[in-house]
Amino acid sequence: MRIVRTIAEIRAAVREAKRNDQSVGLVPTMGAFHEGHLSLMREARRNNDLVVVSLFVNPTQFGPNEDLSSYPRDEERDATLAEQEGVDLLFAPEPAEIYPDGFATNIHVAGITDVLDGAARGAHHFDGVATVVTKLFGIVAPDVAYFGQKDAQQVLVVRRVVRDLNLDVRIEACPIVREADGLAMSSRNVYLEPAARRQATALNRALDAAEAAVDKGERDGAAIEAAATRILEDAGIAPEYLELRDAEDLTPVTRLDRDALLAVAARVGAARLIDNHLLRASA
């Protein structure tokens, strides 16, 4: 595996691969790799000739009171894990390589960025995501890019960017990877002290309770949300949001007559965590 720092280097490597008719898979990350990231790398490795993983803690998607400075970073560890998964290129640029002096372009996706994490974190968050992902697609020119379903709203935003800007890349969303106790794997889980770590399992248990209600025939949106809310209340968690939204356009769902995303965000101890379940109307 090679670690490359510049746009010129990564482009040269990808051009060489494409001259040899090789397919290119990209896994965009902010590092601090866990099993969720590694599962994306494995999927990319299974289905592409050249696998590129980007490692870039994107400053534009963090607000002034968020954890940019303390976000976990360990490039040496990440590089070792990526190499073990058969990654060919680790693209680890400095911020100035991605955002040079005078950078003044911003991509905003209307509608689906105004709710859930967009409402909780501010418009800057998904503007930063959309902009950096578009830049990565322009730099790497992948055939396929792999994202985790844990960041379901991010996946929808990226799909909309690709559709609206006619970008020639296929987006693959891969299943959420969970710890044995159900907690969704996240780089921010390292912030959790033992008591908070146990408390955090309530997020997935709350979503499980809502899914169980659907399996028993519940279709009222408020009742589905209430089933999850009870679990969070019992665990002493006040969510930033717990909302049932259309799985495609994130409009509110008051009755489950189409597939919907039940999404939750909450601060538990020192960590802000998100999770979601896709609830099937045909359940």
C-alpha positions as CSV (number, residue, x, y, z in Angstrom):
1,M,0.0,0.0,0.0
2,R,1.2,3.5,-0.8
3,I,0.4,6.6,1.2
4,V,0.0,9.6,-1.1
5,R,-0.4,13.2,0.0
6,T,-1.0,15.3,-3.1
7,I,-3.8,15.5,-5.7
8,A,-1.2,15.1,-8.4
9,E,0.0,11.8,-7.0
10,I,-3.4,10.2,-6.6
11,R,-4.5,11.3,-10.0
12,A,-1.4,9.9,-11.6
13,A,-2.0,6.5,-9.9
14,V,-5.6,6.4,-10.9
15,R,-4.8,7.4,-14.5
16,E,-2.4,4.5,-14.7
17,A,-5.0,2.1,-13.4
18,K,-7.6,3.3,-15.9
19,R,-5.2,3.0,-18.8
20,N,-5.1,-0.7,-17.9
21,D,-8.9,-0.8,-17.8
22,Q,-8.9,-1.3,-14.0
23,S,-12.0,-0.4,-12.0
24,V,-11.5,2.1,-9.1
25,G,-13.3,1.9,-5.7
26,L,-13.1,4.8,-3.2
27,V,-13.9,4.7,0.5
28,P,-14.0,8.2,1.8
29,T,-13.2,8.4,5.6
30,M,-12.1,10.7,8.4
31,G,-9.9,8.0,9.9
32,A,-10.0,6.5,13.3
33,F,-10.8,3.2,11.6
34,H,-13.1,0.7,13.2
35,E,-14.9,-2.4,11.9
36,G,-17.4,-0.3,10.0
37,H,-14.7,1.3,7.9
38,L,-13.0,-2.0,7.4
39,S,-16.2,-3.6,6.1
40,L,-16.4,-0.8,3.5
41,M,-12.8,-1.5,2.4
42,R,-13.5,-5.2,2.1
43,E,-16.5,-4.5,-0.1
44,A,-14.4,-2.2,-2.2
45,R,-11.6,-4.9,-2.4
46,R,-14.1,-7.6,-3.5
47,N,-15.4,-5.5,-6.4
48,N,-12.6,-3.3,-7.7
49,D,-9.1,-3.6,-9.2
50,L,-7.8,-0.5,-7.4
51,V,-9.0,0.5,-3.9
52,V,-8.4,4.0,-2.7
53,V,-9.2,5.1,0.9
54,S,-9.2,8.8,1.6
55,L,-8.2,9.8,5.1
56,F,-9.1,13.4,5.7
57,V,-10.7,15.0,8.8
58,N,-12.7,17.6,6.9
59,P,-12.7,20.9,8.7
60,T,-15.6,22.4,6.8
61,Q,-18.2,20.0,8.2
62,F,-17.4,20.9,11.8
63,G,-19.0,23.8,13.6
64,P,-17.2,26.2,15.9
65,N,-18.3,24.3,19.0
66,E,-17.8,20.8,17.6
67,D,-14.9,18.4,18.1
68,L,-12.6,19.1,15.2
69,S,-9.5,19.6,17.4
70,S,-10.2,16.6,19.5
71,Y,-11.4,14.2,16.7
72,P,-9.4,11.0,17.1
73,R,-6.4,10.8,14.8
74,D,-3.9,7.9,14.4
75,E,-2.6,7.7,10.9
76,E,-0.1,5.0,11.6
77,R,-2.7,2.7,13.1
78,D,-5.1,3.5,10.3
79,A,-2.5,2.8,7.6
80,T,-1.7,-0.6,9.2
81,L,-5.4,-1.5,9.2
82,A,-6.0,-0.3,5.6
83,E,-3.0,-2.3,4.4
84,Q,-4.2,-5.4,6.1
85,E,-7.5,-5.1,4.2
86,G,-5.7,-4.9,0.8
87,V,-6.1,-1.2,0.2
88,D,-3.8,0.0,-2.6
89,L,-3.7,3.7,-2.0
90,L,-4.3,5.7,1.2
91,F,-4.9,9.3,0.2
92,A,-4.0,11.4,3.3
93,P,-3.7,15.1,2.2
94,E,-3.2,18.1,4.4
95,P,-6.1,20.6,4.6
96,A,-4.3,23.1,2.4
97,E,-4.1,20.5,-0.4
98,I,-7.9,20.2,-0.4
99,Y,-8.7,23.8,0.5
100,P,-5.9,26.0,-0.9
101,D,-5.7,29.8,-0.3
102,G,-8.6,31.5,-2.0
103,F,-10.9,28.5,-2.0
104,A,-14.4,29.9,-2.4
105,T,-16.8,27.2,-3.7
106,N,-19.5,25.6,-1.6
107,I,-22.0,23.0,-2.5
108,H,-25.4,23.2,-0.9
109,V,-28.1,20.5,-1.2
110,A,-31.5,22.0,-0.4
111,G,-34.3,20.2,1.4
112,I,-32.8,17.0,2.7
113,T,-30.1,18.9,4.6
114,D,-32.5,21.1,6.5
115,V,-33.7,18.3,8.9
116,L,-32.2,15.8,11.3
117,D,-28.5,16.3,11.5
118,G,-28.8,19.4,9.3
119,A,-31.2,21.0,11.7
120,A,-29.2,19.9,14.8
121,R,-25.7,20.7,13.6
122,G,-26.4,23.6,11.1
123,A,-26.3,24.0,7.4
124,H,-22.5,24.1,7.4
125,H,-22.3,20.4,8.2
126,F,-23.8,18.9,5.0
127,D,-22.4,21.8,2.9
128,G,-19.0,20.6,4.1
129,V,-19.8,17.0,3.4
130,A,-21.2,17.7,-0.1
131,T,-18.3,19.9,-1.0
132,V,-15.5,17.6,0.1
133,V,-17.1,14.5,-1.4
134,T,-17.6,16.3,-4.7
135,K,-13.9,17.2,-4.6
136,L,-12.9,13.7,-3.8
137,F,-14.9,12.4,-6.7
138,G,-13.2,14.9,-9.0
139,I,-9.8,14.1,-7.7
140,V,-10.0,10.3,-7.6
141,A,-12.6,9.7,-10.4
142,P,-13.8,6.4,-8.8
143,D,-16.2,4.1,-10.5
144,V,-17.8,3.3,-7.2
145,A,-17.8,5.0,-3.8
146,Y,-18.7,3.2,-0.5
147,F,-20.4,4.7,2.5
148,G,-21.9,3.4,5.7
149,Q,-25.6,3.3,6.3
150,K,-25.1,4.6,9.8
151,D,-24.8,8.0,8.2
152,A,-28.0,7.5,6.3
153,Q,-28.7,11.2,5.8
154,Q,-25.2,11.7,4.4
155,V,-25.8,8.9,1.9
156,L,-28.9,10.6,0.7
157,V,-27.1,13.9,0.3
158,V,-24.2,12.3,-1.6
159,R,-26.7,10.5,-3.9
160,R,-28.5,13.8,-4.6
161,V,-25.2,15.5,-5.4
162,V,-24.3,12.7,-7.8
163,R,-27.7,12.9,-9.5
164,D,-28.0,16.6,-9.7
165,L,-24.4,17.2,-10.9
166,N,-24.4,14.2,-13.3
167,L,-21.3,12.7,-11.6
168,D,-20.2,9.4,-13.1
169,V,-19.9,7.4,-9.9
170,R,-22.1,4.7,-8.3
171,I,-22.8,5.1,-4.6
172,E,-22.9,1.9,-2.5
173,A,-24.4,2.1,1.0
174,C,-23.2,-0.7,3.2
175,P,-25.0,-2.1,6.3
176,I,-24.4,-0.6,9.8
177,V,-21.8,-2.6,11.7
178,R,-22.6,-3.0,15.4
179,E,-20.8,-4.0,18.6
180,A,-22.0,-7.3,20.2
181,D,-24.3,-5.2,22.5
182,G,-25.9,-3.4,19.5
183,L,-24.1,-0.1,19.7
184,A,-23.4,1.2,16.2
185,M,-19.6,1.4,15.6
186,S,-18.4,5.0,15.5
187,S,-15.0,6.8,15.7
188,R,-16.6,8.8,18.5
189,N,-17.3,5.8,20.7
190,V,-13.7,6.2,22.1
191,Y,-15.1,9.3,24.0
192,L,-17.4,7.1,26.0
193,E,-16.5,6.3,29.7
194,P,-17.7,2.8,30.8
195,A,-21.0,4.1,32.3
196,A,-21.8,6.2,29.3
197,R,-20.8,3.3,27.0
198,R,-23.4,1.1,28.7
199,Q,-26.0,3.9,28.6
200,A,-25.3,4.4,24.8
201,T,-26.7,0.9,24.1
202,A,-30.2,2.4,24.6
203,L,-30.1,4.0,21.2
204,N,-30.2,0.8,19.3
205,R,-32.6,-0.8,21.9
206,A,-34.9,2.2,21.3
207,L,-34.8,1.6,17.6
208,D,-35.4,-2.1,18.1
209,A,-38.4,-1.3,20.2
210,A,-39.9,0.8,17.4
211,E,-39.2,-2.0,14.9
212,A,-40.9,-4.5,17.2
213,A,-43.9,-2.3,17.3
214,V,-44.0,-2.2,13.5
215,D,-43.7,-6.0,13.4
216,K,-46.7,-6.2,15.6
217,G,-48.7,-4.1,13.2
218,E,-48.2,-0.6,14.5
219,R,-48.4,2.0,11.6
220,D,-49.0,5.2,13.4
221,G,-45.9,7.4,13.2
222,A,-46.3,9.0,16.6
223,A,-46.8,5.6,18.3
224,I,-43.7,4.2,16.6
225,E,-41.6,7.1,17.8
226,A,-43.2,6.8,21.3
227,A,-42.1,3.2,21.5
228,A,-38.5,4.3,21.0
229,T,-38.7,7.3,23.2
230,R,-39.8,5.2,26.2
231,I,-36.5,3.3,26.0
232,L,-34.4,6.4,25.8
233,E,-36.3,8.0,28.8
234,D,-35.7,4.9,30.9
235,A,-32.0,5.2,30.1
236,G,-31.9,8.8,31.0
237,I,-31.2,10.0,27.4
238,A,-32.8,13.1,26.0
239,P,-32.3,12.9,22.2
240,E,-31.5,15.8,20.0
241,Y,-33.9,14.2,17.6
242,L,-35.9,11.0,17.2
243,E,-37.8,11.2,14.0
244,L,-39.6,9.0,11.5
245,R,-38.8,10.2,8.0
246,D,-39.3,9.0,4.4
247,A,-36.4,6.8,3.4
248,E,-35.8,8.7,0.2
249,D,-36.6,12.4,0.7
250,L,-36.7,12.7,4.5
251,T,-40.2,14.2,4.6
252,P,-42.1,13.5,7.9
253,V,-43.9,10.2,8.1
254,T,-47.1,10.3,10.1
255,R,-48.2,6.8,9.0
256,L,-46.0,4.0,7.9
257,D,-47.4,3.3,4.5
258,R,-44.0,3.5,2.8
259,D,-40.4,2.6,3.9
260,A,-39.2,5.0,6.5
261,L,-36.0,5.9,8.4
262,L,-36.3,6.1,12.1
263,A,-33.2,8.3,13.0
264,V,-31.9,9.3,16.4
265,A,-29.1,11.5,17.7
266,A,-28.2,12.1,21.3
267,R,-25.3,13.2,23.5
268,V,-24.2,10.4,25.8
269,G,-21.4,11.3,28.1
270,A,-18.8,13.1,26.0
271,A,-20.0,11.7,22.7
272,R,-22.6,12.8,20.2
273,L,-24.0,9.6,18.7
274,I,-26.3,8.8,15.8
275,D,-28.1,5.7,14.7
276,N,-31.0,4.6,12.6
277,H,-33.2,1.7,11.5
278,L,-35.0,1.3,8.1
279,L,-38.6,0.4,8.9
280,R,-40.3,-1.5,6.1
281,A,-43.9,-0.7,5.4
282,S,-44.4,-4.2,4.3
283,A,-43.3,-5.7,7.6
